Amino acid sequence: MKIAFVLYPGVIVSNKSNGIRSQAESWARILVRLGHQVDLVNNWGDYNWSEYDAIHFFGAGDWVCNVAQSLSSKNQKLFFSPIIDYSPNNVWRDILQYIKGRTKQTRFFKQCQSMTKVLARSEAEKELFCKGYGISVEKVAIVPLSFTEKYESIPFVNDKRENICLHISSLSQPRKNVLRLIEAAKKYNFELFLAGNPGTDAERKELEKSIGDNPKIHILGYISEEEKVSLYQRAKVFALPSVCEGVGIVALDAALLGCEIVITNIPGPKEYYKSCCIEVDPYDVDSIGKGIMQFLGGEKSYQPQLMKMVREKYSPVKIANELNMVYTNIVKAYQ
């Protein structure tokens, strides 16, 4: 199968740290492993669009309608991964808009209507598309994300766990909820390691101010791949108490490598762990702290069952086959 991946223009600002780009690159690599040709479309390139079995757009925006409209005369096998992170306030605003009958005028509705198939990463995201924006249920297919393929061969280690909590994210982003996680660590006296981009000097100082002189909370900042794997294998708990999150691949990777998972209770991310995690209210410091302490204190454990479930349900090859099936069904319909 010959497939084109088209990435939204704004990625030129964030470059490789962009999550939408990472999802597209991950899917491209595994599809190539399965024998498909995947072209990562370059605006400076020349393409015969009619030759593609699937043209897949990543990232929402007004650009989608313009490009899709131009392409539709050459190829109608158009797929769309909007990748909209779940935020409760936005969801209810959009559902209210739909009830009032105005959704069909929204830009996002028009973007989805210009596509043959829209892909959601979870049941919650599909519900947002359908109930929040009025997209037909038949138009939306669910294809989950996989864990990071390079971690698949790393052995599971569970006998050297340290009583620490790990968090990896863009630490300065308010939606990652790091300040409440810090408050939980201070209140419940557990050791916390914070890895990832700490932001500007001013944003890092805000984190440091929140930590104060607490010796158990560590800002690691950027870490190497080797350091990341080591932390995944050392930490007993990985916490992702985001107030806005789509999936949270870092938590899925942590589960694969043996961490217990404390996850935000907003719809979407928690679907990936079924009942093998502790869900917490991201707006409640006590909920976050008590959830983490249940694992650190030995009251609960879901490993290694969680690792086995993640490896079985979210392997790169399994997810690529699900994606391939979505493509294949549309290709057959146009034959």
Buried (B, 14 or more C-beta within 10 A) or exposed (E): BEBBBBBBEEBEEEEEEBBBBBBBBBBBBBBEEBEBEBBEBEEEEEBEBEEBBBBBBBBBBEBBBEBBEEBBEEBBBBBBBBBBBBBEEBBEEBBEBBEEEEBEEBEBBBBBBBBBBBBBBBEBBBBBBBBBBBBEEEBBBBBBBBBBBEBEEBEEEBEEBBEBBBBBBBBBBEBBBBBBBBBBBBEBEBBBBBBBBBBEEEBBEBBEEBBEEBEBBBBBEEBEEEEBBEBBBBBBBBBBBBBBBBBBBBBBBBBBBBBBBBBBBBBBBBBBBEEBBBBBBBBBBEBBBBBBBBBBEEEEBBBEEBBEBBBEBBBBEBBBEBBBEBBEEBEEEEE
